[in-house]
């Protein structure tokens, strides 16, 4: 049971505002410090009525952060007045009031399924605020149906219904329906009935309390005892649960990319739920998700349209193999991916994760030439400092020794194409000329060896795991042109850079590059479920069409290939891009970052700041003049991320590089918070280092 309550109704006109006032006054009479909120109001004076009735000192804009003039459904009212209903304003205001009051009551607009925005309803707001629900109902005929439907819908959406309260909106004598409906609702709805608010002619607080106390059982709302006990029990339960989960984690789990000796000695942070751009731990603390839950979250957590798509799909089909069968979401998603991908790609092969999507691409590229009889084209080229995943094939085309050296005897030989980190260019070399020197070397290599090279695999524009190394403009286009000229397949690994991270849907679009093979994962489902896709041209697809007896089939597949739930989430993810105009909204955020990031150079130990879109790397050095790095054992990046966590932000470093890669849905105010927390943490940790 939560401490705060959302007052909703079976429909408009049942008296939610009066019920909110009555409950607040009765709670206050019990000695509880109560605040109220009307998050969204369309027409009328409900918020002002509550403020005056409770004699609150809160600003009216805090009680009602989102107001539209016309008494219409919010999604219509705000559109008609040419403004946007900004949920982040509601969340920020709620957080302030939640800190101020022991208990907070929030009154809704209409019922649970009133849309605030397209595909975002009052019920979604209640869930995102993590509030319990009290349903206000009228007494007369129709009450049973309306109220039971509301209870059922609330529970089906995961909301906790604390009780039902009836409101007498007219001064009339009770008939049989009015006398019996409350009992029926309690029995059939399996929910406490808090009582009936009498018809009120006067609104003086003392008179309301006097009239309502005998008829409204406020104790049911506060069970087991008082709100103080509820809060204490909630805190104690949270701490006990956290300790138990920490113990189980250390006993049973093995975490990725983690030195478990350190983990076992530490105090794990355990995430329990999420909301928008925030992660919430088992004790209710909120953290801004500064790395999109490892570069996957796109539109924020618990995005209403994606949530709904998954719930609808799970009622139809959760999984069916694609070996010999197909399924509806997989077909529809393939069509949609081809529509949004760089021109020339026409086929989609599904897998489970980024490493697998690259593995598929490597095998396709290799077998394509073998199928065509060009058996000497066996070598795969990749860039130095590359990272393409952790399966043995993707490790083979990786260039980060820290991750890969221990597996050298397991992996196949490749061609490493020198590619510079221009920040660490040798003395006398300048950006971007130093990069172009390496492109010329690659061109000379292809001129001599193209007959043996099957493919070049690259991370377009940004080498992520290498430390957010940003390519000079034009290099990607030139490499693509060289691959075409020398008949080498270009594999673009957009696992990290795809789905808006660089400011366009795919990084290849910045330079009009059309890869032969495109690898996608991470953001493909908006950060909801594991899914990956490898897209190819029709030419490559045709290279696998032979008689069955020739055994030139692409013998590769995954049990969960084309999983319907993952595909449904991905389809909804792309729909959100369209409906919310996500890419259009990115431009001002990217510009804001571009203006603010240079301020980090005021910090003595910031050596380089790199940005492409919403992908940012801040490299920390012991000495800026010499570019001397911090030693690995100093764990400088880890320490900065530990400090920034205390400031309410989650980050994960790449060695000495602090990575900022928030969800695309992040607001400007949240970007400000992210930058300020990161700046403060770097300043503190490097000063003490």
C-alpha positions in Angstrom: 0.0 0.0 0.0 1.4 3.4 -1.0 0.9 6.6 1.1 -0.5 8.7 -1.7 -3.9 8.3 -3.3 -5.3 9.3 -6.7 -9.0 10.1 -6.7 -10.7 8.9 -9.9 -14.3 8.5 -10.8 -16.6 6.1 -12.7 -17.2 9.0 -15.1 -17.4 12.8 -15.2 -19.7 14.6 -12.8 -19.6 12.1 -9.9 -18.1 14.7 -7.6 -14.4 13.9 -7.5 -13.4 17.4 -6.3 -15.9 17.3 -3.4 -14.7 13.8 -2.5 -11.1 15.0 -2.6 -11.9 17.9 -0.3 -13.8 15.7 2.1 -11.1 13.0 2.4 -8.4 15.7 2.8 -10.3 17.3 5.6 -11.1 14.1 7.4 -7.4 13.0 7.1 -6.3 16.4 8.4 -8.8 15.9 11.3 -6.8 12.8 12.2 -3.6 14.9 12.5 -2.2 14.0 9.1 -0.5 16.7 7.0 -2.4 16.4 3.7 -1.7 18.1 0.4 -3.8 18.0 -2.8 -3.2 18.2 -6.5 -5.2 18.5 -9.6 -2.6 17.4 -12.2 -4.7 18.2 -15.2 -7.7 20.6 -15.4 -9.8 21.5 -18.4 -12.0 24.4 -17.6 -13.6 25.1 -14.2 -12.1 26.1 -10.9 -11.6 22.8 -9.1 -8.0 23.4 -8.1 -8.9 26.9 -6.8 -11.8 25.3 -4.8 -9.4 22.8 -3.2 -6.8 25.4 -2.4 -9.3 27.7 -0.7 -11.3 24.9 1.0 -8.1 23.5 2.6 -6.5 26.9 3.1 -3.3 25.8 1.4 -0.2 28.0 0.9 0.8 26.1 -2.2 1.0 28.1 -5.5 -2.1 27.3 -7.6 0.3 26.2 -10.4 1.7 23.6 -8.1 -1.8 22.3 -7.3 -2.7 22.4 -11.0 0.5 22.3 -13.2 -1.4 21.7 -16.5 -4.5 23.8 -17.3 -6.6 24.2 -20.5 -9.4 26.6 -20.9 -12.1 24.5 -22.5 -14.0 21.8 -20.5 -13.1 19.0 -22.9 -11.1 15.8 -22.8 -7.5 16.9 -22.1 -6.0 15.6 -25.4 -8.5 17.7 -27.3 -8.5 20.8 -25.0 -4.7 21.2 -25.1 -4.6 20.7 -28.8 -7.3 23.3 -29.4 -5.4 25.9 -27.4 -2.2 25.1 -29.3 -0.2 23.8 -26.3 1.3 20.5 -25.2 0.4 18.8 -22.0 3.9 18.4 -20.4 4.0 15.3 -18.1 7.4 16.2 -16.8 5.8 19.3 -15.2 3.4 17.0 -13.4 6.1 14.7 -12.2 8.3 17.5 -10.9 5.4 19.2 -9.1 4.3 15.8 -7.6 7.9 15.2 -6.3 7.9 18.6 -4.6 4.5 18.1 -2.9 5.4 14.5 -2.0 8.3 15.8 0.0 6.2 18.5 1.7 3.2 16.4 2.9 2.7 13.2 4.8 0.0 12.3 2.4 -1.0 13.6 -1.0 -4.4 13.3 -2.8 -4.5 13.9 -6.5 -7.8 14.4 -8.3 -8.1 13.1 -11.9 -9.9 14.5 -14.9 -12.9 12.3 -15.8 -12.3 8.5 -15.4 -9.4 6.1 -15.8 -9.5 5.9 -19.6 -9.6 9.6 -20.3 -6.7 10.4 -22.7 -4.2 13.0 -21.6 -2.3 12.6 -24.9 -2.6 10.2 -27.7 -2.2 6.7 -26.2 -1.5 8.1 -22.7 -4.5 7.9 -20.3 -5.3 9.0 -16.7 -4.6 5.4 -15.7 -1.1 5.7 -17.2 -0.5 8.8 -15.1 -1.7 7.1 -11.9 0.7 4.2 -12.6 3.6 6.5 -13.4 3.0 8.4 -10.2 2.9 5.1 -8.3 -0.3 6.0 -6.5 -3.1 3.9 -5.1 -6.7 4.6 -6.3 -9.9 5.6 -4.6 -12.9 5.5 -7.0 -15.8 8.0 -6.6 -19.2 6.6 -7.7 -22.7 7.9 -7.7 -25.5 6.1 -5.9 -28.3 5.6 -8.4 -29.1 3.1 -11.2 -26.1 2.2 -13.4 -23.7 2.4 -10.4 -23.0 -1.3 -10.2 -22.0 -1.7 -13.8 -19.9 1.6 -14.0 -18.1 1.0 -10.7 -17.3 -2.7 -11.3 -16.0 -2.0 -14.7 -13.8 0.8 -13.3 -12.5 -1.6 -10.5 -11.8 -4.3 -13.1 -10.0 -1.9 -15.5 -7.9 -0.4 -12.7 -6.8 -3.9 -11.5 -6.1 -5.1 -15.0 -3.7 -2.1 -15.4 -1.9 -3.0 -12.2 -3.4 -0.3 -10.1 -4.1 -0.9 -6.4 -7.7 0.1 -5.6 -7.8 1.3 -2.0 -11.5 1.7 -1.8 -14.8 3.1 -3.3 -16.5 6.2 -1.9 -20.1 7.1 -2.9 -21.1 10.8 -3.4 -24.6 12.0 -3.0 -24.7 14.8 -5.6 -28.4 15.6 -5.2 -30.7 16.2 -2.2 -33.1 13.3 -2.7 -34.4 10.4 -0.7 -32.8 7.0 -1.2 -34.6 4.4 -3.2 -33.8 0.7 -3.3 -30.8 1.1 -5.6 -29.2 3.8 -3.5 -29.7 1.6 -0.4 -28.3 -1.6 -1.8 -25.6 -0.6 -4.3 -22.8 0.0 -1.8 -23.1 -3.5 -0.4 -23.2 -5.0 -3.9 -20.1 -3.2 -4.9 -18.2 -4.3 -1.8 -19.3 -7.9 -2.3 -18.8 -8.2 -6.0 -15.9 -5.8 -6.3 -14.0 -7.3 -3.3 -13.0 -3.7 -2.3 -13.6 -1.7 0.8 -16.5 0.8 0.6 -15.5 3.9 2.5 -19.0 5.2 2.9 -21.2 7.9 1.4 -20.6 11.6 1.3 -23.9 13.4 2.2 -25.3 16.1 0.0 -23.4 19.2 1.2 -25.0 22.7 1.1 -22.2 24.5 3.0 -18.5 24.1 2.5 -17.0 25.4 5.7 -14.3 22.9 6.8 -15.6 22.3 10.3 -19.1 21.7 9.1 -17.9 19.3 6.4 -16.0 17.3 8.9 -19.0 17.3 11.3 -21.4 16.1 8.6 -19.1 13.5 7.0 -17.4 11.9 9.9 -20.3 9.6 10.8 -20.8 8.5 7.2 -17.3 8.1 5.8 -15.1 5.5 7.4 -11.7 7.1 6.9 -10.1 4.4 9.1 -10.5 2.0 6.2 -8.3 4.3 4.2 -5.6 4.3 6.8 -5.5 0.7 7.9 -3.7 -0.7 9.8 -3.5 2.4 12.1 -2.3 5.8 11.1 -0.4 7.2 8.1 2.7 7.5 10.3 2.5 3.7 10.9 1.9 3.1 7.2 5.0 5.2 6.3 7.2 3.5 8.9 6.0 0.0 7.9 6.6 0.9 4.3 10.1 2.0 5.0 10.9 -0.9 7.2 9.5 -3.4 4.7 11.5 -1.7 1.9 14.7 -2.0 3.8 14.1 -5.6 4.8 13.3 -6.5 1.3 16.4 -4.7 0.0 18.6 -6.5 2.4 17.1 -9.8 1.4 17.5 -9.1 -2.3 21.1 -8.0 -1.8 21.9 -11.2 -0.1 20.3 -13.3 -2.8 22.0 -11.3 -5.5 25.4 -12.0 -4.0 24.7 -15.6 -3.4 23.2 -16.5 -6.8 24.1 -14.0 -9.6 27.1 -13.4 -11.8 27.0 -9.9 -13.3 28.4 -9.1 -16.8 31.6 -7.0 -17.3 31.9 -7.0 -13.5 34.7 -8.0 -11.2 32.6 -10.0 -8.8 35.1 -9.7 -6.0 34.4 -6.0 -5.9 30.7 -6.6 -6.3 30.5 -9.0 -3.3 32.3 -6.5 -1.1 30.0 -3.7 -2.2 26.4 -2.6 -1.6 24.4 -3.3 -4.8 21.8 -0.8 -6.0 18.7 -2.8 -6.9 16.2 -1.3 -9.4 12.6 -2.1 -8.7 10.6 -0.1 -11.2 11.0 2.8 -13.6 9.1 5.9 -14.9 9.9 8.1 -17.8 13.7 8.8 -17.7 14.0 7.6 -14.1 14.9 4.4 -12.5 13.5 3.7 -9.0 15.2 1.5 -6.5 13.7 -0.9 -3.9 13.5 1.9 -1.3 11.8 4.3 -3.6 14.8 6.5 -4.5 14.7 7.9 -8.1 17.7 8.1 -10.4 17.9 9.8 -13.8 18.8 7.1 -16.3 21.8 8.8 -17.9 22.9 5.9 -20.1 19.5 4.6 -21.2 19.9 1.4 -19.3 23.0 0.6 -21.3 22.1 2.5 -24.5 18.7 0.8 -25.1 15.9 2.9 -23.7 14.5 5.4 -26.3 11.2 6.9 -25.3 11.5 6.5 -21.6 10.5 3.7 -19.3 6.9 2.5 -19.2 6.0 4.2 -22.4 2.2 3.9 -22.7 1.9 2.9 -26.3 4.7 0.2 -26.1 3.2 -1.1 -22.8 -0.2 -1.4 -24.4 1.2 -3.1 -27.5 2.8 -5.8 -25.4 -0.3 -6.4 -23.3 -2.4 -6.8 -26.5 0.2 -9.1 -28.1 0.5 -11.4 -25.0 -3.2 -12.0 -25.3 -2.7 -13.3 -28.8 0.7 -15.0 -29.1 3.8 -14.9 -27.0 6.1 -17.1 -29.2 6.0 -19.3 -32.3 9.1 -20.6 -34.1 10.0 -19.1 -37.5 11.6 -22.4 -38.6 8.9 -23.4 -41.1 6.3 -20.9 -39.8 5.9 -17.1 -39.6 4.0 -14.7 -37.4 2.1 -11.5 -37.8 4.3 -9.0 -35.8 7.5 -10.4 -37.4 6.1 -9.8 -40.9 4.8 -6.3 -40.1 8.0 -5.3 -38.4 10.1 -6.5 -41.3 8.1 -4.3 -43.7 8.4 -1.3 -41.4 12.1 -1.7 -40.9 12.7 -1.8 -44.6 10.7 1.4 -44.9 12.7 3.3 -42.4 16.2 1.8 -43.2 18.7 3.3 -45.6 17.6 2.7 -49.2 18.7 -0.5 -50.9 18.0 -2.9 -48.0 15.2 -5.2 -48.6 15.4 -8.3 -46.3 15.3 -8.8 -42.6 16.9 -11.7 -40.6 16.0 -11.7 -36.9 18.1 -12.7 -33.9 18.3 -11.9 -30.2 21.0 -9.3 -29.5 23.6 -7.0 -31.0 26.4 -9.6 -30.9 24.2 -12.1 -32.7 23.1 -9.6 -35.3 26.8 -9.0 -36.2 27.5 -12.7 -36.1 24.7 -13.2 -38.6 26.2 -10.5 -40.8 29.7 -12.0 -40.8 28.4 -15.4 -41.7 26.2 -14.0 -44.4 29.0 -12.0 -46.0 31.4 -15.0 -45.9 28.9 -17.5 -47.3 27.6 -15.1 -49.9 31.0 -15.1 -51.7 31.4 -18.9 -51.2 28.0 -19.5 -52.7 29.0 -17.5 -55.7 32.2 -19.4 -56.2 34.6 -16.6 -55.2 36.2 -18.8 -52.6 39.3 -16.6 -52.0 37.2 -13.8 -50.5 37.4 -15.1 -46.9 38.9 -12.2 -44.9 36.9 -9.8 -42.8 38.2 -6.3 -42.2 37.4 -4.2 -39.2 38.6 -1.0 -37.6 41.1 -0.7 -34.8 39.5 0.0 -31.5 36.3 -1.7 -32.8 33.7 -3.4 -30.6 31.0 -5.5 -32.2 29.9 -7.8 -29.3 30.9 -10.8 -27.3 30.2 -13.9 -29.3 33.4 -15.4 -30.7 32.6 -14.2 -34.3 32.0 -10.6 -33.1 35.0 -10.8 -30.8 37.1 -11.7 -33.8 36.3 -8.4 -35.5 36.8 -6.5 -32.2 39.9 -4.3 -31.6 39.7 -3.5 -27.9 42.4 -5.7 -26.3 40.9 -5.4 -22.8 37.8 -7.3 -23.9 39.4 -9.7 -26.4 43.0 -10.6 -25.7 42.2 -13.6 -23.5 40.2 -15.3 -26.4 42.9 -14.8 -29.1 43.4 -18.6 -29.5 39.7 -19.2 -30.0 38.9 -16.6 -32.7 39.6 -16.4 -36.4 42.1 -14.0 -38.0 40.9 -10.8 -39.5 42.3 -7.6 -41.2 42.7 -4.7 -38.8 42.2 -1.4 -40.5 44.1 1.3 -38.6 41.7 4.0 -37.5 42.7 6.9 -35.3 41.6 8.2 -32.0 42.3 11.8 -33.2 42.6 13.0 -29.6 45.6 10.7 -29.1 47.2 11.4 -32.4 51.0 11.4 -32.5 52.8 14.7 -32.0 52.5 16.8 -35.1 49.4 15.0 -36.4 46.2 17.1 -36.6 42.5 16.4 -36.7 41.0 15.5 -39.2 44.0 15.1 -41.5 45.3 12.2 -39.3 42.1 10.2 -40.0 42.3 10.8 -43.7 45.9 9.4 -43.8 44.4 6.1 -42.5 41.7 6.2 -45.1 44.4 6.5 -47.8 46.2 3.5 -46.3 43.0 1.5 -46.4 42.5 2.4 -50.0 46.0 1.2 -50.9 45.4 -2.0 -49.0 42.1 -2.7 -50.9 43.7 -2.0 -54.2 46.2 -4.8 -53.6 44.1 -7.2 -51.6 40.4 -6.8 -52.5 40.2 -10.2 -54.1 40.6 -11.8 -50.7 38.5 -9.5 -48.6 34.8 -10.3 -48.2 33.6 -7.5 -46.0 34.4 -4.4 -43.9 32.4 -4.1 -40.7 32.2 -0.6 -39.0 30.4 1.3 -36.3 29.3 4.3 -38.4 30.3 7.7 -37.1 30.9 6.7 -33.4 33.0 4.0 -32.0 31.1 3.5 -28.8 32.9 1.1 -26.5 36.2 2.6 -27.6 35.3 5.7 -25.7 32.8 7.5 -27.9 35.3 8.2 -30.7 33.6 10.4 -33.3 34.6 10.0 -36.9 35.6 13.1 -39.0 33.0 14.2 -41.5 33.2 12.4 -44.8 35.2 9.4 -43.8 32.2 7.0 -43.6 31.1 8.1 -47.1 34.6 7.6 -48.5 34.9 4.1 -46.9 31.5 3.1 -48.4 32.7 4.3 -51.8 35.9 2.3 -51.6 33.9 -0.8 -50.7 31.7 -0.4 -53.7 34.7 0.2 -56.0 36.6 -2.9 -54.8 33.6 -5.2 -54.5 33.8 -5.5 -50.7 30.6 -5.8 -48.7 30.0 -3.0 -46.2 28.5 -4.1 -42.9 27.2 -1.2 -40.8 26.9 -2.1 -37.1 24.3 0.3 -35.9 23.5 -1.6 -32.7 24.5 1.5 -30.7 24.1 4.3 -33.2 20.7 3.3 -34.6 17.2 4.6 -33.7 18.0 8.2 -33.2 21.1 8.3 -31.1 23.1 10.4 -33.5 20.1 12.7 -34.4 18.9 10.7 -37.4 17.2 7.4 -37.4 20.5 5.7 -38.5 24.0 7.1 -38.5 24.5 6.1 -42.1 21.9 8.7 -43.1 24.3 11.6 -42.1 26.4 10.8 -45.2 23.9 9.1 -47.5 25.6 5.7 -47.0 23.8 2.6 -48.2 25.3 -0.4 -46.5 25.1 -3.9 -47.9 24.3 -5.3 -44.5 22.8 -3.3 -41.5 23.0 -4.7 -37.9 20.3 -3.5 -35.4 19.5 -4.2 -31.8 19.5 -2.2 -28.5 17.0 0.5 -29.2 15.0 -1.5 -31.7 12.3 -2.3 -29.1 12.6 1.0 -27.3 14.6 -0.8 -24.5 11.8 -3.3 -23.7 12.8 -6.8 -24.9 15.8 -8.6 -26.5 15.5 -8.4 -30.3 18.0 -7.9 -33.1 17.8 -7.7 -36.9 20.3 -8.0 -39.7 19.1 -6.3 -42.9 20.5 -7.1 -46.3 20.2 -6.0 -49.9 18.3 -8.1 -52.4 21.6 -8.9 -54.1 22.9 -10.7 -51.0 19.5 -12.5 -50.5 19.6 -13.7 -54.1 23.1 -15.2 -53.4 21.4 -17.8 -51.2 18.7 -18.9 -53.6 19.7 -22.4 -55.0 18.3 -25.8 -55.4 17.7 -27.5 -52.1 20.2 -30.3 -53.0 23.1 -27.8 -53.3 23.0 -27.2 -49.5 23.7 -23.4 -49.9 21.0 -22.5 -47.4 21.9 -20.0 -44.7 22.2 -22.5 -41.9 21.7 -20.2 -38.9 18.9 -19.4 -36.6 17.8 -18.8 -33.0 15.0 -20.4 -31.0 13.4 -17.0 -30.3 14.0 -15.6 -33.8 11.2 -13.2 -34.7 9.6 -13.5 -31.2 6.1 -11.9 -31.5 6.4 -10.0 -28.2 9.7 -8.4 -29.2 8.4 -7.6 -32.7 5.3 -6.0 -31.2 7.4 -3.8 -28.9 9.6 -2.8 -31.9 6.5 -1.9 -34.0 5.2 0.2 -31.2 8.6 1.8 -30.7 8.6 2.9 -34.4 5.0 4.2 -34.0 6.1 6.4 -31.1 8.9 7.8 -33.3 6.2 8.9 -35.8 3.5 10.1 -33.4 5.7 12.0 -31.0 7.9 13.3 -33.8 10.9 12.1 -31.8 13.6 12.9 -34.3 12.3 16.5 -34.8 12.3 17.1 -31.1 15.9 15.9 -30.8 17.5 18.9 -32.7 17.1 21.4 -29.8 18.3 18.9 -27.3 21.4 18.2 -29.3 22.0 21.9 -29.8 21.6 22.5 -26.0 24.3 19.8 -25.4 26.6 21.3 -28.0 26.4 24.6 -26.3 26.8 23.3 -22.7 29.4 20.6 -23.1 32.4 23.0 -23.7 32.0 24.2 -20.1 33.5 20.8 -19.0 36.9 22.1 -20.3 36.9 24.4 -17.2 37.7 21.3 -15.2 41.5 20.7 -15.1 41.3 16.9 -15.7 38.9 16.9 -18.6 41.1 16.2 -21.6 38.5 15.8 -24.4 34.7 16.1 -24.9 33.2 14.2 -27.8 29.6 14.4 -29.0 27.4 13.1 -31.8 23.7 13.6 -31.3 22.9 12.4 -27.8 26.1 10.3 -27.6 28.7 12.0 -25.4 32.1 10.9 -24.1 34.1 13.0 -21.6 37.6 11.7 -21.3 39.4 12.3 -18.0 43.2 12.6 -17.9 45.8 13.0 -15.1 47.5 15.8 -17.1 45.8 17.7 -19.8 49.0 19.0 -21.5 50.6 15.6 -21.9 47.3 13.7 -22.2 48.6 11.3 -19.6 45.7 8.9 -18.7 44.8 7.8 -15.2 45.9 4.3 -14.3 43.4 1.5 -14.6 43.7 0.7 -10.9 42.7 4.2 -9.9 39.2 3.4 -11.2 38.6 7.1 -11.9 35.6 6.6 -14.1 34.0 4.2 -11.7 34.5 6.7 -8.8 32.9 9.5 -10.8 29.9 7.3 -11.5 29.6 6.3 -7.9 29.6 10.0 -6.9 27.1 10.9 -9.6 24.8 8.3 -8.2 24.7 10.1 -4.9 23.4 13.1 -7.0 20.5 11.1 -8.4 22.0 10.0 -11.7 23.0 6.6 -13.1 26.0 6.5 -15.4 28.5 3.8 -16.4 32.0 4.7 -17.6 34.3 3.3 -20.3 37.5 3.3 -18.4 38.5 7.0 -18.0 35.7 8.1 -20.3 32.4 9.2 -18.7 29.5 8.3 -21.1 26.3 10.3 -21.3 23.7 8.6 -23.5 20.2 9.4 -22.1 16.9 8.3 -23.5 15.8 10.4 -26.5 12.7 11.4 -24.5 14.8 13.3 -21.9 13.6 16.9 -21.3 15.8 19.9 -21.3 15.4 20.3 -17.6 16.6 16.7 -17.1 19.5 17.3 -19.5 20.4 20.2 -17.2 20.3 17.9 -14.2 22.4 15.3 -16.0 25.1 17.9 -16.9 25.2 19.5 -13.5 25.5 16.2 -11.6 28.2 14.9 -14.0 30.2 18.2 -13.7 30.0 18.2 -9.9 31.0 14.6 -9.7 34.0 15.0 -12.0 35.1 18.1 -10.2 34.9 16.5 -6.8 36.6 13.1 -7.7 39.4 14.5 -9.8 40.2 17.1 -7.2 40.6 14.4 -4.7 42.5 12.1 -7.0 
